[in-house]
Amino acid sequence: MSDAPSPNDAPAPDDSLPLFGRVRTEPRSHAVALVAALGVGVALATVHWLGLIAAGALASLVAPTVRRGVAYALGAGIIALAAFAVGLGSAAAAVPGMRPVVYLTVGAGLALPLFGSLARAVVS
């Protein structure tokens, strides 16, 4: 019998890392934190437009790098826009005729979470 670790052995979590360090490095806690951040952020965005900034900040804070944080924030904006489109329901047929408002909605839905992702660069 060999004492060599088998390939199926998962590494033990490193308790010496701070919370953000564990969330950014451990796959399971990273996935849980990302889903929670997106859920809370999109829920806040349904209440007020500042929730879009919070969604981008929360999503980017769990990212391991600043570049990935920007991508997560963009994803949060896309998810918020998709939730908004689903919320329109049957009124979505009238959306193409409302061009200036649609431009503002899509622009804010993508730009505000990106602005919130600056939190990841500050916290690093």
Helices and strands as residue ranges (DSSP letters): H 19-25, H 27-47, H 50-61, H 66-88, G 89-97, H 99-116, H 118-123
